[in-house]
Amino acid sequence: MKSELAEVANDMVDTNKKYLIWNNKGGVGKTFLTYNLAVEYAIAHSDEDVVVIDACPQSNVSEIILGGNGVGEENLNNLRDRNTTIAGYIKERFSNSPLARLGNESSYFVKAHSVNPKMPNNLYLLPGDVDLDICSRLIAHIGSSPVKEAWKKSRSLLIDLIASFEADKTISERPKTFFIDCNPSFASYTELGVVASNRVIIPCTADAASIRGIKNLVKLIYGVSIDSTEQDEMFLDFNKEAKQSKIEFPKLHLFVQNRSRTNESDAAKAFKSHAEEIKRITSELLKTHPHLFTDESIDDRVKHVKDGNTLAAIINHEGCPLSNLQHKSYTIYGMATQANKAQIDALEADVNGVVSCI
């Protein structure tokens, strides 16, 4: 019989990399970046298992992996009907075993190729679910229990899923790399991703709102105020609870700037100014808080990836890897859409440049 007093066992495999893809700002290309990094990494590392965890209620990365527009949505709905999603797991835990594992955690992961044959054979998905917003309240309820370490247990639900998947020898005994796509808001289900990850990739764009998102992320997770601005105690709730629970914070790894382009001189000047500010923030953090970063030798922590534009629309529709795109016309909702080889090659080179640092 499971005991609700059982301690949270953080028995994840330390050598497996677990990337949180997050910025406290929407519209920065987070999901498209997560998709491309995970799929291209899986193709380049056929000796590993690669897992995408969709911790976003919009579930866009799940729909792409499961087949693209229309097909992917239908396949995701079928999984939701069977409760084979991240929200399905959280609801099951809340109903039957709030503070201890169910024992069937690895069954919530889906082998992507079995649903969408275009996906690499070593790619797995923990599907997203619109019900994650409801689950935010369930997580908070579990965490408010008077039972010892209830907050830590409530924020370790994703650890439980990952650790069980890693330990399941019926899947494989190979190394595993995880990519966690999170909602821009710092909801409790986003906290699950922070607690379960050991590295952070921050997608961003060269604009003021994205820069604020970066500063908020650093403050929310690490309790560090960039530019020495006054701390708002409300920002520090997670940081304080995590420290009290002796949770190890993930390390900053890369800042990936979605490289928008414009021909308008004023807009171009603003773009350059904001891009330089992102570089300044990164350099300042490396100088003043080097312990927040991974210890890999990386020549530049700020990487650039071109806008997907037309290619993103095609990939979202087709549910196929970037590296499998061809120089041809694709039909999207009855309209011909051209994939240009030069655009494909340029975007693929940028994505592979980031993949090489993972």
Secondary structure as a PSIPRED ss2 file (coil, helix, strand):
# PSIPRED VFORMAT (PSIPRED V4.0)

   1 M C   1.000  0.000  0.000
   2 K C   1.000  0.000  0.000
   3 S C   1.000  0.000  0.000
   4 E C   1.000  0.000  0.000
   5 L C   1.000  0.000  0.000
   6 A C   1.000  0.000  0.000
   7 E C   1.000  0.000  0.000
   8 V C   1.000  0.000  0.000
   9 A C   1.000  0.000  0.000
  10 N C   1.000  0.000  0.000
  11 D C   1.000  0.000  0.000
  12 M C   1.000  0.000  0.000
  13 V C   1.000  0.000  0.000
  14 D C   1.000  0.000  0.000
  15 T C   1.000  0.000  0.000
  16 N C   1.000  0.000  0.000
  17 K C   1.000  0.000  0.000
  18 K E   0.000  0.000  1.000
  19 Y E   0.000  0.000  1.000
  20 L E   0.000  0.000  1.000
  21 I E   0.000  0.000  1.000
  22 W C   1.000  0.000  0.000
  23 N C   1.000  0.000  0.000
  24 N C   1.000  0.000  0.000
  25 K C   1.000  0.000  0.000
  26 G C   1.000  0.000  0.000
  27 G C   1.000  0.000  0.000
  28 V C   1.000  0.000  0.000
  29 G C   1.000  0.000  0.000
  30 K H   0.000  1.000  0.000
  31 T H   0.000  1.000  0.000
  32 F H   0.000  1.000  0.000
  33 L H   0.000  1.000  0.000
  34 T H   0.000  1.000  0.000
  35 Y H   0.000  1.000  0.000
  36 N H   0.000  1.000  0.000
  37 L H   0.000  1.000  0.000
  38 A H   0.000  1.000  0.000
  39 V H   0.000  1.000  0.000
  40 E H   0.000  1.000  0.000
  41 Y H   0.000  1.000  0.000
  42 A H   0.000  1.000  0.000
  43 I H   0.000  1.000  0.000
  44 A H   0.000  1.000  0.000
  45 H C   1.000  0.000  0.000
  46 S C   1.000  0.000  0.000
  47 D C   1.000  0.000  0.000
  48 E C   1.000  0.000  0.000
  49 D E   0.000  0.000  1.000
  50 V E   0.000  0.000  1.000
  51 V E   0.000  0.000  1.000
  52 V E   0.000  0.000  1.000
  53 I E   0.000  0.000  1.000
  54 D E   0.000  0.000  1.000
  55 A E   0.000  0.000  1.000
  56 C C   1.000  0.000  0.000
  57 P C   1.000  0.000  0.000
  58 Q C   1.000  0.000  0.000
  59 S C   1.000  0.000  0.000
  60 N H   0.000  1.000  0.000
  61 V H   0.000  1.000  0.000
  62 S H   0.000  1.000  0.000
  63 E H   0.000  1.000  0.000
  64 I H   0.000  1.000  0.000
  65 I H   0.000  1.000  0.000
  66 L C   1.000  0.000  0.000
  67 G C   1.000  0.000  0.000
  68 G C   1.000  0.000  0.000
  69 N C   1.000  0.000  0.000
  70 G C   1.000  0.000  0.000
  71 V H   0.000  1.000  0.000
  72 G H   0.000  1.000  0.000
  73 E H   0.000  1.000  0.000
  74 E H   0.000  1.000  0.000
  75 N H   0.000  1.000  0.000
  76 L H   0.000  1.000  0.000
  77 N H   0.000  1.000  0.000
  78 N H   0.000  1.000  0.000
  79 L H   0.000  1.000  0.000
  80 R H   0.000  1.000  0.000
  81 D H   0.000  1.000  0.000
  82 R C   1.000  0.000  0.000
  83 N C   1.000  0.000  0.000
  84 T C   1.000  0.000  0.000
  85 T C   1.000  0.000  0.000
  86 I H   0.000  1.000  0.000
  87 A H   0.000  1.000  0.000
  88 G H   0.000  1.000  0.000
  89 Y H   0.000  1.000  0.000
  90 I H   0.000  1.000  0.000
  91 K H   0.000  1.000  0.000
  92 E H   0.000  1.000  0.000
  93 R H   0.000  1.000  0.000
  94 F H   0.000  1.000  0.000
  95 S H   0.000  1.000  0.000
  96 N H   0.000  1.000  0.000
  97 S C   1.000  0.000  0.000
  98 P C   1.000  0.000  0.000
  99 L C   1.000  0.000  0.000
 100 A C   1.000  0.000  0.000
 101 R C   1.000  0.000  0.000
 102 L C   1.000  0.000  0.000
 103 G C   1.000  0.000  0.000
 104 N C   1.000  0.000  0.000
 105 E H   0.000  1.000  0.000
 106 S H   0.000  1.000  0.000
 107 S H   0.000  1.000  0.000
 108 Y H   0.000  1.000  0.000
 109 F C   1.000  0.000  0.000
 110 V E   0.000  0.000  1.000
 111 K E   0.000  0.000  1.000
 112 A H   0.000  1.000  0.000
 113 H H   0.000  1.000  0.000
 114 S H   0.000  1.000  0.000
 115 V H   0.000  1.000  0.000
 116 N C   1.000  0.000  0.000
 117 P C   1.000  0.000  0.000
 118 K C   1.000  0.000  0.000
 119 M C   1.000  0.000  0.000
 120 P C   1.000  0.000  0.000
 121 N C   1.000  0.000  0.000
 122 N C   1.000  0.000  0.000
 123 L E   0.000  0.000  1.000
 124 Y E   0.000  0.000  1.000
 125 L E   0.000  0.000  1.000
 126 L E   0.000  0.000  1.000
 127 P C   1.000  0.000  0.000
 128 G C   1.000  0.000  0.000
 129 D C   1.000  0.000  0.000
 130 V C   1.000  0.000  0.000
 131 D C   1.000  0.000  0.000
 132 L H   0.000  1.000  0.000
 133 D H   0.000  1.000  0.000
 134 I H   0.000  1.000  0.000
 135 C H   0.000  1.000  0.000
 136 S H   0.000  1.000  0.000
 137 R H   0.000  1.000  0.000
 138 L H   0.000  1.000  0.000
 139 I H   0.000  1.000  0.000
 140 A H   0.000  1.000  0.000
 141 H H   0.000  1.000  0.000
 142 I H   0.000  1.000  0.000
 143 G H   0.000  1.000  0.000
 144 S C   1.000  0.000  0.000
 145 S C   1.000  0.000  0.000
 146 P C   1.000  0.000  0.000
 147 V C   1.000  0.000  0.000
 148 K C   1.000  0.000  0.000
 149 E C   1.000  0.000  0.000
 150 A H   0.000  1.000  0.000
 151 W H   0.000  1.000  0.000
 152 K H   0.000  1.000  0.000
 153 K H   0.000  1.000  0.000
 154 S H   0.000  1.000  0.000
 155 R C   1.000  0.000  0.000
 156 S C   1.000  0.000  0.000
 157 L H   0.000  1.000  0.000
 158 L H   0.000  1.000  0.000
 159 I H   0.000  1.000  0.000
 160 D H   0.000  1.000  0.000
 161 L H   0.000  1.000  0.000
 162 I H   0.000  1.000  0.000
 163 A H   0.000  1.000  0.000
 164 S H   0.000  1.000  0.000
 165 F H   0.000  1.000  0.000
 166 E H   0.000  1.000  0.000
 167 A H   0.000  1.000  0.000
 168 D C   1.000  0.000  0.000
 169 K C   1.000  0.000  0.000
 170 T C   1.000  0.000  0.000
 171 I C   1.000  0.000  0.000
 172 S C   1.000  0.000  0.000
 173 E C   1.000  0.000  0.000
 174 R C   1.000  0.000  0.000
 175 P C   1.000  0.000  0.000
 176 K E   0.000  0.000  1.000
 177 T E   0.000  0.000  1.000
 178 F E   0.000  0.000  1.000
 179 F E   0.000  0.000  1.000
 180 I E   0.000  0.000  1.000
 181 D E   0.000  0.000  1.000
 182 C E   0.000  0.000  1.000
 183 N C   1.000  0.000  0.000
 184 P C   1.000  0.000  0.000
 185 S C   1.000  0.000  0.000
 186 F C   1.000  0.000  0.000
 187 A C   1.000  0.000  0.000
 188 S H   0.000  1.000  0.000
 189 Y H   0.000  1.000  0.000
 190 T H   0.000  1.000  0.000
 191 E H   0.000  1.000  0.000
 192 L H   0.000  1.000  0.000
 193 G H   0.000  1.000  0.000
 194 V H   0.000  1.000  0.000
 195 V H   0.000  1.000  0.000
 196 A H   0.000  1.000  0.000
 197 S C   1.000  0.000  0.000
 198 N C   1.000  0.000  0.000
 199 R E   0.000  0.000  1.000
 200 V E   0.000  0.000  1.000
 201 I E   0.000  0.000  1.000
 202 I E   0.000  0.000  1.000
 203 P E   0.000  0.000  1.000
 204 C E   0.000  0.000  1.000
 205 T E   0.000  0.000  1.000
 206 A C   1.000  0.000  0.000
 207 D C   1.000  0.000  0.000
 208 A H   0.000  1.000  0.000
 209 A H   0.000  1.000  0.000
 210 S H   0.000  1.000  0.000
 211 I H   0.000  1.000  0.000
 212 R H   0.000  1.000  0.000
 213 G H   0.000  1.000  0.000
 214 I H   0.000  1.000  0.000
 215 K H   0.000  1.000  0.000
 216 N H   0.000  1.000  0.000
 217 L H   0.000  1.000  0.000
 218 V H   0.000  1.000  0.000
 219 K H   0.000  1.000  0.000
 220 L H   0.000  1.000  0.000
 221 I H   0.000  1.000  0.000
 222 Y H   0.000  1.000  0.000
 223 G C   1.000  0.000  0.000
 224 V C   1.000  0.000  0.000
 225 S C   1.000  0.000  0.000
 226 I H   0.000  1.000  0.000
 227 D H   0.000  1.000  0.000
 228 S H   0.000  1.000  0.000
 229 T C   1.000  0.000  0.000
 230 E C   1.000  0.000  0.000
 231 Q C   1.000  0.000  0.000
 232 D C   1.000  0.000  0.000
 233 E H   0.000  1.000  0.000
 234 M H   0.000  1.000  0.000
 235 F H   0.000  1.000  0.000
 236 L H   0.000  1.000  0.000
 237 D H   0.000  1.000  0.000
 238 F H   0.000  1.000  0.000
 239 N H   0.000  1.000  0.000
 240 K H   0.000  1.000  0.000
 241 E H   0.000  1.000  0.000
 242 A H   0.000  1.000  0.000
 243 K H   0.000  1.000  0.000
 244 Q H   0.000  1.000  0.000
 245 S C   1.000  0.000  0.000
 246 K C   1.000  0.000  0.000
 247 I C   1.000  0.000  0.000
 248 E C   1.000  0.000  0.000
 249 F C   1.000  0.000  0.000
 250 P C   1.000  0.000  0.000
 251 K E   0.000  0.000  1.000
 252 L E   0.000  0.000  1.000
 253 H E   0.000  0.000  1.000
 254 L E   0.000  0.000  1.000
 255 F E   0.000  0.000  1.000
 256 V E   0.000  0.000  1.000
 257 Q E   0.000  0.000  1.000
 258 N E   0.000  0.000  1.000
 259 R E   0.000  0.000  1.000
 260 S C   1.000  0.000  0.000
 261 R C   1.000  0.000  0.000
 262 T C   1.000  0.000  0.000
 263 N C   1.000  0.000  0.000
 264 E C   1.000  0.000  0.000
 265 S H   0.000  1.000  0.000
 266 D H   0.000  1.000  0.000
 267 A H   0.000  1.000  0.000
 268 A H   0.000  1.000  0.000
 269 K H   0.000  1.000  0.000
 270 A H   0.000  1.000  0.000
 271 F H   0.000  1.000  0.000
 272 K H   0.000  1.000  0.000
 273 S H   0.000  1.000  0.000
 274 H H   0.000  1.000  0.000
 275 A H   0.000  1.000  0.000
 276 E H   0.000  1.000  0.000
 277 E H   0.000  1.000  0.000
 278 I H   0.000  1.000  0.000
 279 K H   0.000  1.000  0.000
 280 R H   0.000  1.000  0.000
 281 I H   0.000  1.000  0.000
 282 T H   0.000  1.000  0.000
 283 S H   0.000  1.000  0.000
 284 E H   0.000  1.000  0.000
 285 L H   0.000  1.000  0.000
 286 L H   0.000  1.000  0.000
 287 K H   0.000  1.000  0.000
 288 T H   0.000  1.000  0.000
 289 H C   1.000  0.000  0.000
 290 P H   0.000  1.000  0.000
 291 H H   0.000  1.000  0.000
 292 L H   0.000  1.000  0.000
 293 F E   0.000  0.000  1.000
 294 T C   1.000  0.000  0.000
 295 D C   1.000  0.000  0.000
 296 E C   1.000  0.000  0.000
 297 S C   1.000  0.000  0.000
 298 I C   1.000  0.000  0.000
 299 D C   1.000  0.000  0.000
 300 D C   1.000  0.000  0.000
 301 R C   1.000  0.000  0.000
 302 V E   0.000  0.000  1.000
 303 K E   0.000  0.000  1.000
 304 H E   0.000  0.000  1.000
 305 V E   0.000  0.000  1.000
 306 K E   0.000  0.000  1.000
 307 D C   1.000  0.000  0.000
 308 G C   1.000  0.000  0.000
 309 N C   1.000  0.000  0.000
 310 T H   0.000  1.000  0.000
 311 L H   0.000  1.000  0.000
 312 A H   0.000  1.000  0.000
 313 A H   0.000  1.000  0.000
 314 I H   0.000  1.000  0.000
 315 I H   0.000  1.000  0.000
 316 N H   0.000  1.000  0.000
 317 H H   0.000  1.000  0.000
 318 E H   0.000  1.000  0.000
 319 G C   1.000  0.000  0.000
 320 C C   1.000  0.000  0.000
 321 P C   1.000  0.000  0.000
 322 L H   0.000  1.000  0.000
 323 S H   0.000  1.000  0.000
 324 N H   0.000  1.000  0.000
 325 L C   1.000  0.000  0.000
 326 Q C   1.000  0.000  0.000
 327 H C   1.000  0.000  0.000
 328 K E   0.000  0.000  1.000
 329 S E   0.000  0.000  1.000
 330 Y E   0.000  0.000  1.000
 331 T E   0.000  0.000  1.000
 332 I E   0.000  0.000  1.000
 333 Y C   1.000  0.000  0.000
 334 G C   1.000  0.000  0.000
 335 M E   0.000  0.000  1.000
 336 A E   0.000  0.000  1.000
 337 T E   0.000  0.000  1.000
 338 Q E   0.000  0.000  1.000
 339 A E   0.000  0.000  1.000
 340 N C   1.000  0.000  0.000
 341 K H   0.000  1.000  0.000
 342 A H   0.000  1.000  0.000
 343 Q H   0.000  1.000  0.000
 344 I H   0.000  1.000  0.000
 345 D H   0.000  1.000  0.000
 346 A H   0.000  1.000  0.000
 347 L H   0.000  1.000  0.000
 348 E H   0.000  1.000  0.000
 349 A H   0.000  1.000  0.000
 350 D H   0.000  1.000  0.000
 351 V H   0.000  1.000  0.000
 352 N H   0.000  1.000  0.000
 353 G H   0.000  1.000  0.000
 354 V H   0.000  1.000  0.000
 355 V H   0.000  1.000  0.000
 356 S C   1.000  0.000  0.000
 357 C C   1.000  0.000  0.000
 358 I C   1.000  0.000  0.000
